[in-house]
Amino acid sequence: MRTITLIGLLLISQLSFAADTPAPDFTLKSTAGKNLRLSEMRGQVVLVNFWASWCGPCRQEMPLLDDLHNKYSKLGFTVLGVNVDKSQAAADKILKDIPVTFPVLYDPKGTVSQQYNVSAMPTTIIIDRNGNMRYSHKGFKPGYEDKYATNIKALIRE
C-alpha cells in the first residue's frame, strides 16, 4: 500500500503531455504594469509557475526559479510567475522580501489558473518553443528544481 501511494505521488508531481497539447493563451498584467501575452513568447521555452503569497513552498521555490531563469535565458528560456492572490498587494509584499528578475503576472480572478486546471500550489507548467505544454509539476519539494532543469534542457535542445 505504501509503495503504491509513493508511486502515485511521484506520478502526480510530474506529468508529461503529448507534444501537441497547446498551452492556453492568456494576457495578464505584470508587476511592471504592462500586459504580457503568452503567445508572444512563441519560439522560447517557457516555465509558467502558479504561486500564492500564503504558500510556503512557493516562497521557497521562487529564488530557485530565478536561478533557472538567469541560467537559461540566453538560450531562449523564460520563467513567468503567475500570482493567484485576489490582492495584488499580497503578492507585492512577498516580492519585496523575495525579489526575482523574471516577469511576475497577476491573476486575481483565477481565470488563467482555471484554464490550466491548477489544483495545487505551486503548480509549474513547462511549455515548448511551439507553444505546447510538455511538463506539469504539482507542489514543490527541494530537488524539484533539478527536474525542471532536466525538462528545460531537453526542450531547449529540441
N, C-alpha and C positions, 0 to 999 in steps of 0.2 A: 504494500500500500504506500509506504513512504517513498519507494523508488518511483512509482507511478506519479505521485504528487510532484516530486523533483523534476521529472521529465516534463510534466505538464507546465511547470513554472518556467523551465528553460525554453519551451516552445512559445510560451506567451511572451517572454522577454525579447525575443527576436523573431519576427515573422518576415518572410520574403514574399514579394509579389511577383506575378508574371511580368515580363519585360514590357508588356504593352498595357499596363494598368495606369491610365492617365491620372496625374495628380490634379485634384480640383483646383481651378484657378481662383485666385482671390486678390482683392485690393484692400489693404489696411493702412491706417495712419501709423507713421513711425515716430520714434522719440524725437527725431529731427523736425517733425511737423509735416513732412511730405508723405504723400501716398506712395506706397510701394506695391507693385503688382508682380505676382509670381511668374506669370507668363513672360514678362520682360527679362527674366533670368534664364530663359531657354539658352542652351549652349553651355551652361555651368552645371556642376553637381551641387545640389542644394540640400542642406540639412535643415529641416523645419522642426523646431523644438517648442512644444507647447508647455508653458510653465505658469505657476501662480505664486504670488508672494507668500502665501501661507504654507507652501510646500518646502519642507526641509531638504529633501533630496534634490529639488530643483536648484536651490541656492548652492548646494554642494557641487552640482554639475556645471553651473554656469562658467566658472573660471576654466574648467577643462574644455568646454565647448569653445571658449575664446582662444585657448591654445591651439585647438584644431583649426579654427578659422584663420588664425595668423600663420600657422604652419603650411596650410594647403591653398591659401587664397591666390597665390601667384600661379597655381596650376589649374585655375578655373573652378574654384570651390568657394562657397559661402555658407554661412550659418544665418538663419533667420529665427530669432526668438519671438514667439507669439505668446504674449501675456493674456491670460483669460480672466483676470480680475475685473470685476464690474467697475472698480475705481482705478483710474489711471494713476492717481496719487499713490496708491499702494505699490504699484509696480515701480514708479519713480523713486520711492523711498528705498526699495531693495537695490535699484541700480546705482544709487549714491553710495551704498555700502559695498556693492559688488559691481564695479564698473566693467563694462565689456565694450569691445570695439566692433562687434557685429551688429547689424541692424536689429532693433527690437521694435515689434509692432504690437498694436493694441487691438484686442478682440473682445471688447466689453460685453457685447451681446451674445458671445459664444457662437456666432454664425459659422466661422471657419472651423472651430473645433468640432462642431456638429457635422460639417461636411467631411471631416477626416475621422469621424467616429471615435473621438478621443474619450477614453473611459478610465484613464489613469493619469496621474501627474507624477513626473513629467511623461510626455509621450514624444518620441522622436521619429520622424519620417525622413528617409533619405531618398532623394529624387535624382534620377539620372539626367544627362545632358539633353535628352529628348523630352523631358517633362513627365516622365513616368515614375510612379512610386516603385521603389525597389526593395526597401527595407523598412521595417517598423520595429521600434523598441519601446516597450511599455515599462515605466518605472525607471529607477536608476539605483545602481549599487556600484561601489568602487570597482573598476575594471571594465565597466561597460564602455568607457572611452576607448579602450583597445579594440572592442568590437566595431565601434564607429569608425575608427581609423582604418581597420581592415576593409570595411564596406566602402569607405570613401576612396581608398587607394584603388580598389578593384574598379570602381566606376570611373575614376579619372583615367585609368588605363584603357577603357573601352573606346 
